[in-house]
């Protein structure tokens, strides 16, 4: 009998230990923060929280007020496929050799562990709804586009009435496809009928389904990419007679190298008249507010599901965007401030920097190591950014950051051969070289000239030359300036 009691006590103790261990494991698992990774296509810093006096973006503003808004965040290449590949791999364009819309990063780095893969390896469920990697907008809405299957456990590709209503889109430049032209539609129907509205709905369904396990959820909105399509009510928020085109002084382009202007927008304002340009501006801002409403739905779902305190929220756009600056630059593909800079907001519950803006210069390759450190998971070796956690704790902490952005130009009637442009942004300066300087050099002093109107490098003083000589080797640390040796499709740059 004593032996039986000892045996029973032994098994009872083991059982209690197992129960405790399982409970502790479940508690540890529960404490792993989720990640809501929100990407927006072609969104400049055209948000109220970034100081835009036109934009009506209350939901993104609320996110910024409860997280850290990075005021000087810069992408690595202002074109959809390269910048998204860079963010998701944590590697620069010269490492992954992606410069156009056709090349996949795994052609160069086949075994790279992407950001969402790193979370999968840590036990997370990783899913994508909408556009995280490159899609050909809008033709591929509803398909995987140029995706990376190892990055996801599940993908969802909604397809809304913006695709079926394409014939109704107004195209101000009929010789171009609507995806690359100034084109728009004030749509009938409700938000949830549009692809981006459906993306928000599907993402909320996934959050509900996975609320009891850690998830990495990529939610990629298509707008405000052209064609600018949003329900009519968002157009009504921006009366055309209250809009203006950006100011630039007469002769602003005289000291800017031809290569600085994108090959798809070599003529100021596409030679369109002012009323048409103002309608395009209205349509762009309508899409910004439409996307803002969908972001609001995601944030409300986090609150409703009681996940807000357990979820890291990242909001970013793949690159900046022009709305007529420098006397008529539109869309992307430039190394000006408006093309290289883009929104980045990170909210991690309980961090001391929440509610504060960060003025330090950071890069999009920093997003990957930041999220892995915030989540307490292991990063793969070789990432080319650095964690922003010190700035999330103290947004005005000392930070010796600088950012490098580059873009490849095809040969055309302005350029005899392909030309690589590379630009470095410090807290004060932007220095840019085209073709390693053979096709032009630019230097702008952001303390005195934040709109980059005065190119100091055209006739540099001795003091300016000292600055150029200091910045050039820093630029070369992160971008070679060389023409790629890998295949590049000139039609897709």
C-alpha angles and dihedrals in degrees: 000000000000088000091052091050091051090050091049091048090049093052091044090053092047090049092051090049091050092049090049092047092049090047091050091048090051090048092049090048091049091053093058104107119239120229123224103192109192118190124185123195119235096348115156121196084282092139131116092234089058091054099264105151094200103047121094104204110145097159097051087043089056090051090051091049090056098039139034116288112205105213095188107042117145133196123223099232123008098227126092104245099041096044094047092047089050094050093048095046098036087228133118125248093254089056099046092034094223114144105141140044095262108055123088118217092229089066086074104024105027096170099044116136108228124214095260090044090057088056091047089054088054091056100268128140106236121199138165127210114186126338121355099131118036123299125180097243122249102352095067099043105135095032135083091256114189094343136155111232096197089061095067144049089199138011129196122192113190119196118201139185091276085079096046091043094054092115088065094056115113112228116200089191106042092181089068130065112258090245090065102031135076095268134147150169131203093213132213120231136038134311092256091061092062121082093246091050090051089048090057091047093051092046091053090051090054092049089053092048095047101035092116096054132051113269139185105206119187111199113186121188120201100209143114083037112109131304088057100219124170137138114282094251090070092053088053089060090068113049109202093227089063094055130090135188117246118274122246127168120249111275093019091145095051095090097038120098114242090239090064090071115077117251091233091056106034094137118068111260090349084278089284122147124252098254090056092047092051091051088052089051090051091050093050093052090045088059091047090056091044091055090044089058091053091050087052090056090053093050092047090052091053089053094046093049091046090238099120095096091047099047131082107214119205121186119187143149122221093237143330128280140216126229099184104308120156091032097305117352112149135185122355142303096096135115094218117115092262092057100039099043122072140165120280123174124171123187120187114169117248097015114140095227095060113126093026130104120230118222096188123113111252136167135226091241084068092068095077099054090040094058096044091051093046090051094044095237130132122267121214116248120265102041109157099210131064133233117271092205093113088058093045087057094043114009093194096047118133109279128173093203131152130170133221124203126177140182135187121228122204122228110269140146088299100044125045093205139010112293128202116212120201127185134187122202121198125172089273109019143052113197120182133183126192116204090355087304098310092104098041145306131227133191124179128184106217093192090066103017113034093163092055097237098143118060103204093186095068092079103005121201117220089262092050090049090055089055092048092049090052096047099044097071090044089054092050091054089072107023125033097203089221125136109256119257092203122087114284126183107221090200090058101049 
